[in-house]
Structure formats: C-alpha cells, structure tokens
Amino acid sequence: MKSFAIVGAGAVGSYYGGRLAAAGHDVRFLLRSDYDVVKEAGLTVESIDGDFHLPKVTCARTPAEIGPVDVVIVAWKATSNHRFEEVIRPLLHDDTAIITLQNGLGNTEALGELFGIERVLGAMCFVCINRIRAGLIRHTGGGMIAMGEAVPGVTDRLRGLAAIFEEARIVCEIAVNFAETQWRKLVWNIPFNGLCITEGGIDTGQLLAQPGGEDRVRELMLEVTKAAAALGFEIKKEFVEYQIERTYPMKDYRPSSMIDFVKGYPVEVEAIWGEPLRRAKAAGVSTPGMEELDARIRGMLEQR
C-alpha cells in the first residue's frame, strides 16, 4: 500500500491526503476547479495539530492521468456517487483497496456492487474542517477517523492502513463493525447538519444558543440511537451527551451540508437522512422527529 489516489479533494480529501503526502507517501489528487491553484502554489493546511504546506502536489484532472494505485480514498459527497464507475475504475489494479470517507449510509454497498465488496473499507471522520479557498484547508477540531472493513472483521490490510494513517499524524481507530460506526456518526450528523439547514443556514453555535436548541438536538440524537438499537447497534445515552458537549467548543462551526445548501450545491439528503430513515422503518422503529426533519429539508430544497 504505497500509492494513494484522493477522489474528491475538497476539505476532507485534501486534509487527510495532505497528511499522508506530508508523511512521505505517494499521494495523487484528482482535482477540478482547484487544479490550477494547487498545481502552481501547492496545498496549505492550517491545523490545530500544526500547520503545514505542500509546495509540490501530484495532481491530475482525470483518473487516466493518475492510473492504477494501491489505495483509492473516496472523499467526495455522496451526491456524486453516480460517477463511481467512470472515475474509480481507471484507478484500480487487481489488489487495489477502496476507502470511503463519506458520510451517511449506502456508500460501501454501492462501491461493493460495482467493484467487489472485498475491496471496500469505510472510515468515519470525526473532524471540524472547511475549505477556505482553492489550496487552503482549515482544520479547527477533531481529526480522528474510525476505519473498518465493509465486511465486519479485522484484517491485516485494515491494521496496515491504520498504521499508515497513524504515522501520518492521523488518529485512527479500528472499527470491528463499521456499520455501527456509521450510526454513531449519524448521531451527530442527522441533527446538526439538518437543523443548521432548516433554521436558515446557521452554524452549530447559533443552533445551540437558540431557546430549546439543545433539546431538539438531543431528541433527534435519541431517535437515531433508537433506530440503531433496532438494527443491533447499542449506543448509550452518555454518547449522546458527549456529542452535544463536544459541539459547544466548536462555536461557529459550519456543517458541510449547511454550506452546500447555502451555496446552492447538491445536499446529501439520501445518504444522511433518507437511507437511515428507510432502515429505521424497515426495522419497525417510529422516528417522527427524523421524518419531520427529512421532510423539511426536502421541502426547502424544492423551493430553493
């Protein structure tokens, strides 16, 4: 596992790919709008864990320019998943691993259907990070990732990748059952990404400062844990309280879905709200708060 391709080099892809490149790994970034700036001036990361600058970045406009690599890291939004085949296929050799850093549910399954589930791993990123402009990423909190095989279990490949990330100054926990890790991430993503949209495009600090804001967040989080429990994943209430408390210091953090909504970009409705709701309903769980939030987001997108 010596060469890496970053598919979707926005905030998340640029940060983690940048860390791997700074550690000396062969990292190739697939870029579109940022290509000229990054090619000329490199990549700068302002981070609570130490700023760094990569003056020379290996970047390309097409997958064919990159060619087959050992590890493909998918960091684009799930709204681009319809491009999996055309973008990822040219990056594969017989043993290439694919890691999805995407939010929500359904991403590992979609990759597995196209390329074989044995290739696929998932990683949830617990991080506060934004793309400020082309070639500049700002990391303001967190950074840990939880990585697991799409098929539950711990493999030598998973251990090796976790070690590579750790050596690149990325805290990497091994997830024995990645599906549970996905639901744990949804505990934060469903309420904070959703409510920051429906409340008019506000940040996490503004949401928590609203009268009853924390209570609404907590109610949604508890619904998510209820759905997870029905699917066999126990998430304790202490985890919910921790997610709320850790968000207060983020202050004016802008969730990615809210940024996409405000800027008029596609929003990951299906991955973050739609698919979890479908799985909750299939498990016979009543989730009225999640259903109302999903409906409000879809209504606002239709009117946008």
Stockholm file with secondary structure:
# STOCKHOLM 1.0

chainA/1-304         MKSFAIVGAGAVGSYYGGRLAAAGHDVRFLLRSDYDVVKEAGLTVESIDGDFHLPKVTCARTPAEIGPVDVVIVAWKATSNHRFEEVIRPLLHDDTAIITLQNGLGNTEALGELFGIERVLGAMCFVCINRIRAGLIRHTGGGMIAMGEAVPGVTDRLRGLAAIFEEARIVCEIAVNFAETQWRKLVWNIPFNGLCITEGGIDTGQLLAQPGGEDRVRELMLEVTKAAAALGFEIKKEFVEYQIERTYPMKDYRPSSMIDFVKGYPVEVEAIWGEPLRRAKAAGVSTPGMEELDARIRGMLEQR
#=GR chainA/1-304 SS CCEEEEESTTHHHHHHHHHHHHTTCEEEEECSTTHHHHHHHCEEEEETTCCEEESSCEEESSHHHHCCCSEEEECSCGGGGGGHHHHHGGGCCTTCEEEECCCSSSHHHHHHHHHCGGGEEEEEEEEEEEEEETTEEEEEEEEEEEEEESSSSCCHHHHHHHHHHHHTTCCEEECSSHHHHHHHHHHHHHHHHHHHHHTTSCCHHHHHHSTTHHHHHHHHHHHHHHHHHHTTCCCCHHHHHHHHHHHGGGCSCCCHHHHHHHHTCCCCHIIIIIHHHHHHHHTTCCCHHHHHHHHHHHHHHHHC
#=GC SS_cons         CCEEEEESTTHHHHHHHHHHHHTTCEEEEECSTTHHHHHHHCEEEEETTCCEEESSCEEESSHHHHCCCSEEEECSCGGGGGGHHHHHGGGCCTTCEEEECCCSSSHHHHHHHHHCGGGEEEEEEEEEEEEEETTEEEEEEEEEEEEEESSSSCCHHHHHHHHHHHHTTCCEEECSSHHHHHHHHHHHHHHHHHHHHHTTSCCHHHHHHSTTHHHHHHHHHHHHHHHHHHTTCCCCHHHHHHHHHHHGGGCSCCCHHHHHHHHTCCCCHIIIIIHHHHHHHHTTCCCHHHHHHHHHHHHHHHHC
//
